[in-house]
Amino acid sequence: MKTIAPRFRHLILLFLAVTGALLAGAAPASAHAALTGSDPGQGAVVQQAPKQVSLTFSEEVAMSSGAVRVLDPSGKRVDNGKVGRLKGTTYTVGLHAGLPDGTFTVAYQVVSADSHPVSGAYTFSIGAPSKTSAVVTDQNAGGGVVGTLYGAGRYVSYAGFVLLVGGAAFVLACWPRGAGIKPVQRVVVGGWTALTAATIALLLMRGSYTGSGKVADIFDMALLGQVLQTKTGAALTSRLLLLAAAALFIAVLFGAYVKRAEDGDKKEIKDLTFGLAVGGTVVAAGLGATWAMAEHASTGIQAGLAMPVDVLHLLAVAAWLGGLTTLLVALYRAPSIEASAVRRFSRVAFCSVVVLAATGLYQSWRQVGSWSALTGTTYGQLLLVKVGLVAVLVGIAGISRRWTGRITASAAAPETVGEQRTDSSDTASSEGSVSSEEVVSEEEVVSEEKEPVAVAAGGTNDDPRRAAQLARQRAAMTTAREKRVRDADPHRFGLRRSVLAEAGVAVVLLAVTTVLTSTEPGRTEEEAKSATSAAQTQAGPLSLKVPFDTGGQDGKGTVLLDIEPARTGDNTMHLYVQRPNGKGFDVPEVKVALTLKAKNIGPLTVTPDRIATGHWSASGVQIPVAGDWKIEVTVRTSDIDQITVSKNAKIG
């Protein structure tokens, strides 16, 4: 045990280090729905107070009462708290009447369709921008201590699922005799315990995770009641019910199944194996569906196909990594393991990798969508890391397959790994792992049994303490002998090392996968960026060339109109009136009107001031919202000669 424990300690330390590093980076910014539009928009200046504020997201979101708040310049709420759905992914909240001029703050905190919290804030102004004392301080959804704990709970739940499903599959499909091995039983039961505990913890933390982010709210039963009515709450509750069925499965697998095997009734064993396989597959698929139906696969394109594909992906991961962990435990802790079991698992692992490749390719296309998103988004970069880790894992698995082949070739006479007998010299030279005071030779044990023992006063029975000591000695000798036999097989030793390396990579892979599931998909991120950039202002000033002809003397010319920066909010306008020969000249009057028909805004009249011959200017020109504006320029060249010409331009 002394040589085994350090290796497992190193694995645990690796798990903690990687999990801590990755979860530390999984801040609340990893939301999956993005705000792609709003009315009024970010930085917009409107002349009249709107009756409502609308927000458009990249996907459906869950809105609760108070999910959207509108604060006036003094920080007072001016919304009525009634959030409604306008159409598609656009949501609205009504505003009170009689709002003052100034800058207003819109704060939102919602939950995306794939269960992740989304929060943010922006400002717009009525009349003109002003100073604001509104402060949004309680947007802690998905972050802080609760966010870290929730991320750790997600990792533990994935790990528990892998151990539970993969360990049970390894026993049924590869090594039925393993059902009676205590260390193997601990793997499966440990997986069930971890998944159950993590699910309960996630259910309790869910309300705080998507809300205030306060640790005290974890135990708020009112919040728990609200969580149970959500899609994620239903998924977690379903998972607990399925885990109750899984507990029954485990009881039969390690109870009745082992007993039938000991009795040697082959027909009953075959029937029970078939029943366990069918029932276990149904429960495992149901557990996988609790993730698929509430997270990434449940939203976006082709959701109907993505959910079953996601379940297959999870089952393949569990069969590979969970079976790998169980094999590792068997190689280190079980007295022996049949070469045929190792060979069967090698085939199961190969099939799992094929399924992973197929389902992973589809999921990658669905969640990333483009080469630019693969390299230019956090999701894509994490996906590349995951692919690299899988490649390393497959490479190490190839080494394990070679060791498996050698074991199979050397196990012809009996077909068990580690059952070869060693002579006394081998036994003496093998490394020991138990304390010297517990280990005695077989001759000493026999002599102790034959040797008269002290008798209690007035009795004839053996001293129970001496009997217990002899029992401990025999157990220690048996353990030491089994370990020496295991370590004496070079093929088994090589397989143990390669499987241990696989397990180490698997720990990192599972941590990356956990962070990946809480990161905004590359496709969504790019679509949100595209929508946001389309709604934002164009780069640089807007320049228009508008010819005119009033019909009178000296009535022909061109107006050059520049608007800078041509964005929502404050703008500066310059007009240059030129004759056909390009020289500037003065006219009695020139003015501009802006109209946005799509929003029924305007005409907004601008009367610039003359600052030089043929040059007029106006500052503080307010563009309230982005859109395709109609720009009308009126030029008067005499008391009776006047014309209005227009052009359309995209502003903001």
NUKENU-953459 format. One line per field, with one value per residue (C-alpha): residue number from 0; x negated, y negated, z. Coordinates in Angstrom, 1 decimal. Last residue first. Layout:
BEGIN
seq: NUM, ...
xx: X, ...
yy: Y, ...
zz: Z, ...
//
This chain:
BEGIN
seq: 651, 650, 649, 648, 647, 646, 645, 644, 643, 642, 641, 640, 639, 638, 637, 636, 635, 634, 633, 632, 631, 630, 629, 628, 627, 626, 625, 624, 623, 622, 621, 620, 619, 618, 617, 616, 615, 614, 613, 612, 611, 610, 609, 608, 607, 606, 605, 604, 603, 602, 601, 600, 599, 598, 597, 596, 595, 594, 593, 592, 591, 590, 589, 588, 587, 586, 585, 584, 583, 582, 581, 580, 579, 578, 577, 576, 575, 574, 573, 572, 571, 570, 569, 568, 567, 566, 565, 564, 563, 562, 561, 560, 559, 558, 557, 556, 555, 554, 553, 552, 551, 550, 549, 548, 547, 546, 545, 544, 543, 542, 541, 540, 539, 538, 537, 536, 535, 534, 533, 532, 531, 530, 529, 528, 527, 526, 525, 524, 523, 522, 521, 520, 519, 518, 517, 516, 515, 514, 513, 512, 511, 510, 509, 508, 507, 506, 505, 504, 503, 502, 501, 500, 499, 498, 497, 496, 495, 494, 493, 492, 491, 490, 489, 488, 487, 486, 485, 484, 483, 482, 481, 480, 479, 478, 477, 476, 475, 474, 473, 472, 471, 470, 469, 468, 467, 466, 465, 464, 463, 462, 461, 460, 459, 458, 457, 456, 455, 454, 453, 452, 451, 450, 449, 448, 447, 446, 445, 444, 443, 442, 441, 440, 439, 438, 437, 436, 435, 434, 433, 432, 431, 430, 429, 428, 427, 426, 425, 424, 423, 422, 421, 420, 419, 418, 417, 416, 415, 414, 413, 412, 411, 410, 409, 408, 407, 406, 405, 404, 403, 402, 401, 400, 399, 398, 397, 396, 395, 394, 393, 392, 391, 390, 389, 388, 387, 386, 385, 384, 383, 382, 381, 380, 379, 378, 377, 376, 375, 374, 373, 372, 371, 370, 369, 368, 367, 366, 365, 364, 363, 362, 361, 360, 359, 358, 357, 356, 355, 354, 353, 352, 351, 350, 349, 348, 347, 346, 345, 344, 343, 342, 341, 340, 339, 338, 337, 336, 335, 334, 333, 332, 331, 330, 329, 328, 327, 326, 325, 324, 323, 322, 321, 320, 319, 318, 317, 316, 315, 314, 313, 312, 311, 310, 309, 308, 307, 306, 305, 304, 303, 302, 301, 300, 299, 298, 297, 296, 295, 294, 293, 292, 291, 290, 289, 288, 287, 286, 285, 284, 283, 282, 281, 280, 279, 278, 277, 276, 275, 274, 273, 272, 271, 270, 269, 268, 267, 266, 265, 264, 263, 262, 261, 260, 259, 258, 257, 256, 255, 254, 253, 252, 251, 250, 249, 248, 247, 246, 245, 244, 243, 242, 241, 240, 239, 238, 237, 236, 235, 234, 233, 232, 231, 230, 229, 228, 227, 226, 225, 224, 223, 222, 221, 220, 219, 218, 217, 216, 215, 214, 213, 212, 211, 210, 209, 208, 207, 206, 205, 204, 203, 202, 201, 200, 199, 198, 197, 196, 195, 194, 193, 192, 191, 190, 189, 188, 187, 186, 185, 184, 183, 182, 181, 180, 179, 178, 177, 176, 175, 174, 173, 172, 171, 170, 169, 168, 167, 166, 165, 164, 163, 162, 161, 160, 159, 158, 157, 156, 155, 154, 153, 152, 151, 150, 149, 148, 147, 146, 145, 144, 143, 142, 141, 140, 139, 138, 137, 136, 135, 134, 133, 132, 131, 130, 129, 128, 127, 126, 125, 124, 123, 122, 121, 120, 119, 118, 117, 116, 115, 114, 113, 112, 111, 110, 109, 108, 107, 106, 105, 104, 103, 102, 101, 100, 99, 98, 97, 96, 95, 94, 93, 92, 91, 90, 89, 88, 87, 86, 85, 84, 83, 82, 81, 80, 79, 78, 77, 76, 75, 74, 73, 72, 71, 70, 69, 68, 67, 66, 65, 64, 63, 62, 61, 60, 59, 58, 57, 56, 55, 54, 53, 52, 51, 50, 49, 48, 47, 46, 45, 44, 43, 42, 41, 40, 39, 38, 37, 36, 35, 34, 33, 32, 31, 30, 29, 28, 27, 26, 25, 24, 23, 22, 21, 20, 19, 18, 17, 16, 15, 14, 13, 12, 11, 10, 9, 8, 7, 6, 5, 4, 3, 2, 1, 0
xx: 25.7, 26.5, 27.4, 28.0, 30.9, 30.8, 32.9, 33.4, 35.5, 35.6, 35.9, 36.1, 38.6, 36.6, 33.3, 31.0, 32.9, 31.5, 33.3, 31.4, 33.4, 31.7, 33.8, 32.3, 31.7, 31.2, 29.6, 31.4, 31.6, 29.2, 28.8, 27.0, 24.9, 23.0, 24.1, 22.0, 22.3, 19.6, 20.1, 18.2, 17.4, 19.1, 22.7, 24.8, 26.7, 30.5, 31.3, 34.8, 35.7, 38.4, 38.8, 39.1, 41.8, 39.5, 39.2, 39.7, 36.5, 36.4, 33.6, 34.2, 31.4, 31.2, 29.7, 30.7, 29.7, 27.0, 23.2, 20.7, 17.9, 16.0, 16.3, 17.1, 20.7, 21.0, 20.4, 22.4, 20.4, 22.4, 20.9, 22.7, 21.4, 22.9, 24.1, 26.0, 26.3, 23.4, 22.4, 19.1, 19.3, 21.9, 20.6, 22.8, 21.5, 24.2, 23.9, 24.8, 27.3, 29.4, 27.2, 30.3, 33.4, 34.3, 33.5, 31.1, 29.5, 26.7, 26.3, 22.9, 23.0, 20.2, 20.7, 17.9, 15.7, 16.6, 20.3, 22.4, 23.6, 26.5, 24.7, 21.8, 24.1, 25.7, 22.3, 20.9, 23.9, 23.7, 20.0, 20.6, 23.5, 21.4, 18.5, 20.6, 20.6, 18.7, 20.3, 20.1, 16.5, 15.5, 16.8, 15.1, 11.8, 12.1, 12.9, 9.9, 7.6, 8.8, 8.7, 5.0, 4.2, 6.3, 4.5, 1.2, 2.4, 3.5, 0.0, -1.6, 0.7, 0.2, -3.5, -3.2, -0.8, -3.2, -6.1, -4.3, -6.1, -4.2, -0.9, -2.5, -4.2, -0.9, 1.0, -1.7, -1.6, 2.2, 2.2, -0.5, 1.3, 4.5, 2.7, 1.1, 4.4, 6.0, 3.1, 3.6, 7.3, 6.6, 4.1, 6.7, 9.4, 7.1, 7.9, 10.7, 10.1, 11.4, 11.1, 8.5, 7.9, 5.8, 2.5, 1.8, 0.5, -1.5, 0.1, 1.6, -1.6, -3.6, -1.5, -1.8, -5.5, -5.9, -3.9, -6.3, -5.3, -4.1, -2.1, -5.2, -6.9, -4.3, -2.8, -4.1, -6.9, -9.0, -9.7, -13.2, -12.0, -9.0, -11.2, -13.6, -10.7, -9.4, -6.8, -3.4, -1.6, 1.8, 1.0, 3.2, 5.5, 5.9, 4.3, 2.2, 2.4, 1.8, -1.4, 0.1, 3.1, 0.7, -1.4, 1.7, 2.9, -0.5, -0.1, 3.4, 2.1, -0.4, 2.5, 4.4, 1.5, 2.0, 5.8, 5.4, 2.9, 5.4, 8.2, 6.1, 5.5, 9.2, 10.0, 7.4, 9.0, 12.4, 11.1, 9.9, 13.3, 15.2, 12.9, 13.5, 11.1, 9.6, 12.7, 14.9, 12.8, 13.1, 16.9, 19.9, 18.7, 21.5, 23.1, 19.9, 18.3, 21.3, 21.2, 17.5, 17.9, 20.7, 18.6, 15.3, 16.9, 18.7, 15.3, 13.6, 16.3, 15.9, 12.1, 12.7, 15.2, 12.6, 9.9, 12.3, 12.8, 9.1, 8.7, 11.5, 9.9, 6.7, 8.5, 7.9, 6.0, 5.7, 7.6, 6.1, 3.7, 4.9, 8.5, 8.3, 6.9, 9.5, 12.3, 10.8, 10.6, 14.1, 15.3, 13.2, 14.3, 17.9, 18.6, 17.3, 19.3, 22.4, 22.0, 21.6, 24.6, 26.7, 25.4, 26.4, 29.9, 30.1, 28.5, 31.1, 34.1, 31.9, 31.1, 29.9, 29.7, 31.1, 31.4, 27.9, 26.2, 28.0, 31.3, 32.4, 28.8, 27.8, 30.9, 30.6, 27.4, 29.2, 31.9, 29.4, 27.7, 31.1, 32.2, 28.8, 28.8, 32.2, 31.2, 27.8, 29.2, 31.9, 29.5, 27.1, 29.9, 31.0, 27.4, 26.8, 30.0, 29.1, 25.5, 26.5, 23.0, 24.1, 21.3, 22.4, 26.0, 24.8, 22.8, 25.8, 28.1, 26.0, 23.4, 25.5, 28.8, 27.9, 26.3, 29.5, 31.6, 29.3, 29.6, 33.4, 32.9, 30.4, 33.2, 35.3, 32.4, 31.8, 35.4, 35.1, 32.0, 33.8, 36.9, 34.8, 33.0, 36.3, 37.7, 40.5, 38.2, 36.0, 38.9, 39.4, 35.7, 35.8, 38.6, 36.5, 33.6, 30.7, 28.4, 29.5, 27.0, 24.1, 25.2, 25.0, 28.2, 29.9, 28.8, 26.4, 28.5, 31.5, 29.3, 27.4, 29.8, 30.4, 26.6, 26.0, 28.6, 27.1, 23.5, 24.5, 26.2, 23.4, 20.7, 22.6, 23.3, 19.7, 18.5, 20.8, 19.3, 15.7, 16.3, 17.7, 14.5, 12.4, 14.6, 14.4, 17.6, 18.9, 15.4, 16.2, 18.5, 15.4, 15.9, 19.5, 21.2, 18.3, 17.0, 20.6, 21.0, 17.8, 18.5, 22.0, 21.2, 17.6, 18.6, 21.7, 19.8, 17.1, 19.8, 21.5, 18.2, 17.4, 20.8, 20.5, 17.1, 18.8, 21.5, 19.0, 17.1, 20.3, 21.5, 18.2, 18.4, 20.0, 23.0, 25.3, 23.5, 25.5, 26.2, 24.3, 26.0, 25.5, 27.7, 26.1, 26.5, 25.1, 27.0, 27.5, 30.2, 33.9, 34.3, 31.1, 30.0, 27.9, 26.6, 26.6, 25.6, 26.6, 26.9, 27.2, 26.7, 29.4, 29.2, 32.2, 30.4, 31.3, 32.0, 30.5, 31.1, 30.1, 31.3, 29.9, 31.5, 29.7, 31.7, 35.1, 37.8, 40.3, 43.9, 45.4, 44.0, 42.2, 43.3, 40.9, 40.3, 38.8, 37.6, 36.5, 39.4, 42.1, 43.1, 42.5, 43.5, 41.9, 44.1, 41.9, 43.5, 40.3, 39.1, 36.7, 34.9, 31.1, 31.2, 30.7, 33.7, 33.4, 34.9, 35.0, 35.3, 35.4, 37.8, 40.3, 38.7, 37.5, 36.2, 34.2, 34.7, 31.7, 29.6, 31.3, 33.6, 34.4, 37.4, 38.0, 41.5, 43.6, 40.7, 40.1, 39.9, 36.8, 34.8, 31.0, 29.5, 26.4, 27.3, 30.6, 34.0, 35.1, 32.6, 30.5, 28.2, 28.0, 26.2, 27.4, 24.7, 23.2, 19.5, 18.9, 19.9, 16.4, 15.1, 11.5, 11.2, 13.0, 10.1, 7.3, 9.1, 10.1, 6.6, 5.0, 7.5, 7.4, 3.6, 3.5, 5.9, 3.8, 0.7, 2.3, 3.3, -0.4, -1.5, 0.9, -0.2, -3.8, -2.9, 0.0
yy: -54.5, -56.2, -54.5, -57.0, -58.0, -61.1, -64.2, -67.4, -70.4, -73.4, -77.1, -80.1, -82.8, -85.0, -83.8, -80.8, -78.7, -75.2, -72.5, -69.3, -66.2, -63.2, -60.0, -57.8, -54.1, -53.1, -53.8, -55.7, -59.2, -61.1, -64.4, -67.3, -68.9, -71.0, -72.8, -74.1, -76.2, -76.8, -78.6, -81.7, -81.1, -80.2, -80.2, -78.5, -75.3, -74.9, -71.2, -69.9, -66.5, -65.2, -63.1, -59.6, -57.2, -54.3, -52.9, -56.3, -57.7, -61.4, -64.0, -67.6, -69.9, -73.7, -76.2, -79.8, -83.0, -81.3, -81.8, -80.5, -77.9, -77.2, -73.7, -74.8, -73.7, -76.1, -74.9, -74.9, -73.2, -71.8, -70.6, -68.6, -67.6, -64.7, -63.9, -60.6, -57.8, -57.7, -59.6, -60.7, -63.2, -64.2, -65.8, -67.3, -68.6, -70.6, -71.0, -73.8, -75.3, -78.4, -81.2, -82.7, -80.7, -77.0, -75.9, -73.3, -70.9, -68.3, -66.3, -64.9, -63.0, -62.3, -60.2, -60.3, -57.3, -53.8, -52.9, -53.0, -50.0, -47.8, -45.8, -45.5, -44.1, -41.6, -40.4, -40.2, -38.2, -35.8, -35.3, -34.5, -32.2, -30.2, -30.1, -28.6, -30.6, -28.8, -26.7, -23.4, -24.1, -24.6, -21.1, -19.6, -21.2, -19.5, -16.2, -16.3, -17.2, -14.1, -12.0, -12.9, -11.5, -8.4, -7.7, -8.0, -5.5, -3.2, -3.3, -2.6, 0.2, 1.8, 1.9, 3.5, 6.1, 6.9, 7.1, 9.6, 9.7, 6.7, 8.6, 11.7, 9.5, 7.8, 11.0, 12.3, 9.1, 9.2, 12.8, 12.2, 9.3, 11.3, 14.1, 11.8, 10.0, 13.4, 14.4, 11.1, 11.8, 15.2, 13.8, 11.3, 14.0, 16.0, 19.6, 21.3, 23.5, 21.3, 20.8, 18.1, 17.2, 19.6, 18.7, 20.2, 23.6, 23.6, 25.3, 22.1, 20.1, 22.7, 22.6, 18.8, 18.9, 21.4, 19.2, 16.3, 13.3, 9.9, 7.5, 6.2, 5.6, 3.1, 3.7, 2.8, 5.1, 5.0, 8.3, 9.9, 12.4, 13.5, 13.9, 16.1, 18.1, 19.0, 17.1, 18.4, 16.8, 15.5, 11.9, 11.5, 14.5, 16.9, 19.9, 21.2, 18.9, 15.7, 14.7, 13.8, 12.0, 10.0, 9.0, 7.9, 5.9, 4.2, 3.2, 1.9, -0.2, -1.9, -2.6, -4.1, -6.4, -7.8, -7.9, -10.0, -12.3, -12.8, -13.4, -16.0, -17.8, -17.7, -19.2, -22.0, -22.7, -22.9, -25.3, -27.5, -27.3, -28.2, -31.1, -32.5, -33.4, -30.0, -27.9, -30.9, -31.9, -28.3, -28.5, -26.9, -26.5, -24.9, -22.9, -22.0, -21.0, -19.0, -17.1, -16.3, -15.3, -12.8, -11.1, -11.2, -10.2, -7.2, -6.0, -6.5, -4.5, -1.7, -1.6, -1.7, 1.3, 3.2, 2.6, 3.4, 6.8, 7.5, 6.4, 8.8, 11.6, 11.1, 12.0, 9.8, 10.7, 9.9, 6.7, 3.4, 1.9, 3.5, 3.5, -0.2, -1.1, 1.1, -0.8, -4.1, -3.1, -1.8, -5.2, -7.0, -4.9, -3.9, -7.3, -9.3, -7.0, -7.5, -11.3, -11.4, -9.2, -11.6, -14.5, -12.9, -12.3, -16.1, -17.4, -15.9, -17.7, -20.8, -21.2, -24.8, -26.5, -25.2, -21.9, -20.6, -23.3, -22.7, -21.4, -18.5, -17.2, -17.2, -15.3, -13.2, -11.6, -10.4, -8.9, -7.2, -5.7, -4.5, -2.9, -1.3, 0.1, 1.6, 3.3, 4.5, 5.5, 7.6, 9.3, 10.0, 11.4, 13.8, 15.0, 15.4, 17.3, 19.6, 20.1, 21.1, 21.2, 20.4, 17.9, 16.2, 16.1, 14.5, 11.9, 10.9, 10.9, 8.4, 6.3, 5.9, 6.0, 3.3, 1.3, 1.4, 0.4, -2.6, -3.5, -3.6, -6.2, -7.9, -8.2, -10.1, -12.4, -13.1, -14.0, -16.6, -18.0, -18.2, -19.8, -22.4, -23.1, -23.6, -25.9, -25.2, -23.5, -26.6, -28.7, -26.4, -26.4, -30.2, -30.0, -27.4, -29.9, -27.6, -28.7, -32.3, -32.7, -32.2, -35.2, -35.1, -37.2, -35.3, -32.6, -31.0, -31.9, -29.9, -27.1, -26.5, -24.1, -22.1, -22.1, -20.7, -17.9, -17.0, -17.0, -14.7, -12.2, -12.3, -11.8, -9.0, -7.2, -7.5, -6.2, -3.2, -2.4, -2.8, -1.2, 1.9, 2.2, 2.0, 4.7, 7.3, 9.4, 7.5, 7.9, 11.5, 10.0, 8.4, 6.9, 6.1, 6.2, 5.1, 2.4, 1.1, 0.7, -1.3, -3.4, -4.4, -5.2, -6.4, -8.7, -10.0, -10.8, -12.7, -14.7, -15.5, -16.4, -18.8, -20.5, -20.8, -22.5, -25.0, -25.6, -26.2, -28.7, -30.5, -30.5, -32.1, -34.9, -34.6, -33.1, -35.9, -38.7, -41.6, -43.3, -46.6, -48.5, -52.2, -55.0, -58.4, -59.8, -62.8, -64.0, -63.1, -65.1, -64.9, -61.4, -59.4, -55.8, -53.6, -50.0, -47.1, -43.4, -40.0, -36.5, -33.3, -29.9, -27.3, -26.5, -28.7, -31.7, -32.9, -36.6, -39.7, -43.1, -46.6, -49.6, -53.0, -56.3, -59.5, -62.8, -64.3, -63.5, -60.6, -61.6, -58.1, -55.0, -52.5, -49.0, -46.1, -44.3, -41.1, -40.2, -36.6, -35.8, -38.4, -40.9, -38.8, -40.5, -41.9, -43.7, -45.5, -48.9, -50.5, -53.9, -52.6, -55.5, -55.9, -59.7, -59.7, -57.3, -53.5, -50.8, -47.3, -44.1, -40.7, -42.3, -39.5, -36.6, -36.3, -33.0, -33.5, -32.6, -33.0, -35.8, -38.4, -41.4, -43.9, -46.2, -49.3, -50.7, -53.8, -55.9, -59.5, -61.8, -63.3, -60.2, -60.0, -56.6, -55.5, -51.8, -51.4, -52.6, -49.9, -47.1, -44.7, -41.7, -41.0, -37.7, -34.3, -31.8, -33.3, -32.6, -36.1, -34.9, -33.6, -30.3, -31.2, -30.1, -26.9, -26.1, -26.7, -25.1, -22.0, -21.6, -21.9, -19.7, -16.9, -17.0, -16.7, -13.8, -12.1, -12.7, -11.2, -8.1, -7.7, -8.2, -5.6, -2.7, -2.3, -2.3, 0.0
zz: -35.5, -38.8, -42.0, -44.8, -47.0, -49.2, -49.6, -51.6, -50.5, -52.9, -52.6, -54.9, -53.7, -51.4, -52.9, -52.8, -50.3, -49.6, -47.7, -46.9, -46.0, -44.4, -44.2, -41.5, -41.7, -38.1, -34.8, -32.1, -30.7, -33.0, -31.2, -32.9, -30.2, -32.7, -35.9, -38.7, -41.9, -44.5, -47.9, -46.7, -43.1, -39.7, -40.7, -38.0, -38.6, -38.3, -37.5, -37.6, -36.3, -38.6, -36.8, -35.2, -36.3, -35.5, -39.0, -40.5, -39.0, -40.1, -40.0, -41.2, -42.3, -42.9, -45.4, -45.7, -47.6, -49.6, -49.4, -51.9, -51.9, -55.1, -56.7, -60.3, -59.9, -57.0, -53.5, -50.2, -47.3, -44.4, -41.1, -38.4, -35.0, -33.2, -29.6, -29.0, -31.4, -33.9, -37.0, -35.4, -37.0, -39.6, -42.9, -45.5, -48.8, -50.5, -54.3, -56.7, -59.0, -58.1, -59.3, -60.8, -60.1, -60.7, -57.1, -58.3, -55.8, -55.6, -52.3, -51.5, -48.2, -45.7, -42.5, -40.0, -39.0, -38.1, -38.3, -35.2, -33.3, -34.2, -36.8, -34.4, -31.7, -34.1, -35.3, -31.8, -30.7, -33.7, -32.9, -29.3, -30.1, -32.6, -30.2, -27.4, -24.2, -21.5, -18.7, -20.6, -21.6, -17.9, -17.1, -20.2, -19.2, -15.8, -17.3, -19.6, -16.7, -14.7, -17.9, -18.4, -15.0, -15.6, -18.9, -17.0, -14.4, -17.3, -18.7, -15.4, -14.5, -17.9, -17.4, -14.0, -15.4, -18.1, -15.6, -13.4, -10.0, -8.7, -8.7, -7.0, -4.4, -3.8, -3.3, -0.8, 1.1, 1.4, 2.5, 5.0, 6.5, 6.7, 8.4, 10.9, 11.6, 12.3, 14.6, 16.6, 16.9, 18.3, 20.8, 21.9, 22.2, 24.6, 23.9, 25.9, 29.0, 31.8, 35.6, 35.3, 31.6, 29.7, 28.2, 24.9, 23.9, 20.7, 17.7, 16.3, 17.1, 15.4, 12.3, 12.2, 12.8, 10.0, 7.7, 8.4, 10.3, 9.2, 11.5, 13.3, 10.0, 8.8, 5.3, 1.8, 1.0, -2.2, -3.8, -3.1, -0.6, -2.7, -5.7, -3.7, -2.3, -5.8, -7.6, -8.7, -11.6, -10.7, -11.7, -14.7, -15.1, -18.0, -16.4, -18.8, -21.7, -19.8, -21.5, -24.9, -23.2, -21.0, -24.0, -26.0, -23.0, -22.8, -26.5, -25.8, -22.9, -25.3, -27.7, -24.7, -24.2, -27.7, -27.3, -24.1, -25.9, -28.7, -26.2, -24.5, -27.8, -28.6, -25.2, -25.7, -29.1, -27.5, -24.9, -27.7, -29.5, -26.4, -25.6, -29.1, -31.9, -32.8, -33.3, -33.9, -36.9, -38.2, -38.2, -36.6, -33.0, -31.1, -33.9, -35.6, -32.4, -31.4, -34.6, -34.4, -30.7, -31.6, -34.2, -32.3, -29.0, -30.7, -32.2, -28.8, -27.0, -29.5, -28.8, -25.0, -25.3, -27.3, -24.7, -22.0, -23.5, -23.5, -19.9, -19.0, -21.0, -19.2, -16.0, -13.0, -9.9, -6.2, -6.8, -5.5, -8.1, -11.3, -10.2, -9.2, -12.7, -14.4, -12.5, -13.5, -17.2, -17.1, -15.8, -18.5, -21.4, -20.6, -19.0, -22.0, -24.3, -22.2, -22.2, -26.0, -26.5, -24.3, -26.3, -29.6, -28.1, -27.3, -30.5, -32.8, -31.4, -30.7, -34.4, -34.0, -30.6, -27.3, -25.5, -26.4, -24.4, -21.0, -19.6, -21.8, -22.4, -18.7, -17.4, -20.5, -19.3, -16.2, -18.3, -20.5, -17.5, -16.0, -19.3, -19.8, -16.3, -16.7, -20.0, -18.7, -15.3, -16.9, -19.3, -16.4, -14.3, -17.1, -17.6, -13.9, -13.5, -16.3, -15.1, -11.5, -9.9, -6.4, -6.0, -9.2, -8.0, -4.8, -6.7, -8.8, -5.8, -3.9, -5.7, -8.9, -7.1, -4.6, -7.4, -9.5, -6.5, -6.0, -9.7, -9.3, -6.5, -8.7, -11.4, -8.9, -8.0, -11.7, -12.2, -9.5, -11.2, -14.5, -13.0, -11.3, -14.6, -16.4, -13.7, -11.2, -8.7, -8.7, -7.4, -4.5, -3.7, -3.6, -1.0, 0.9, 1.3, 2.3, -0.5, 0.1, 2.9, 0.4, -1.6, -5.4, -5.6, -8.4, -10.8, -8.3, -5.3, -6.7, -7.9, -4.7, -3.2, -6.4, -7.1, -3.6, -4.0, -7.4, -6.0, -3.1, -5.5, -8.0, -5.4, -3.7, -6.9, -8.0, -4.6, -4.9, -8.3, -7.2, -3.8, -5.5, -7.5, -4.3, -2.7, -5.4, -5.8, -8.8, -10.3, -11.3, -14.0, -15.7, -19.1, -19.9, -16.5, -14.4, -16.8, -17.3, -13.6, -13.3, -16.3, -15.2, -11.6, -12.1, -15.1, -13.4, -10.2, -12.2, -14.0, -10.7, -9.0, -11.8, -11.6, -7.9, -8.3, -10.7, -8.2, -5.4, -7.5, -8.5, -4.8, -3.7, -6.2, -9.6, -11.5, -10.6, -8.7, -10.1, -6.8, -7.2, -10.0, -9.2, -10.3, -9.5, -13.0, -14.7, -17.8, -21.4, -23.3, -23.9, -22.5, -22.2, -22.6, -20.4, -20.2, -17.8, -17.6, -16.4, -17.7, -15.7, -17.3, -17.6, -21.4, -22.2, -20.6, -17.1, -16.6, -14.8, -16.4, -15.6, -17.6, -16.5, -17.3, -18.4, -18.2, -18.8, -16.3, -16.6, -16.5, -17.0, -15.4, -17.6, -18.8, -19.2, -22.5, -23.8, -27.3, -28.0, -30.4, -29.7, -27.1, -24.0, -20.8, -17.6, -15.2, -12.7, -13.2, -14.2, -12.7, -10.1, -8.3, -8.9, -9.1, -12.9, -13.3, -12.8, -15.1, -13.7, -15.7, -13.9, -11.3, -11.6, -13.3, -16.9, -18.4, -21.6, -25.2, -27.5, -28.9, -26.7, -27.5, -24.8, -24.8, -22.7, -22.3, -22.6, -24.0, -22.8, -25.7, -27.3, -27.3, -26.8, -27.4, -25.5, -25.8, -27.6, -26.6, -27.6, -27.2, -29.3, -29.2, -25.5, -25.2, -24.1, -23.1, -20.0, -19.2, -17.8, -14.4, -13.9, -14.9, -14.6, -11.0, -12.1, -14.4, -11.9, -9.0, -11.1, -12.4, -9.0, -7.2, -9.8, -9.9, -6.2, -6.3, -9.0, -7.0, -3.9, -6.0, -6.9, -3.4, -2.1, -4.3, -3.1, 0.6, 0.0
//
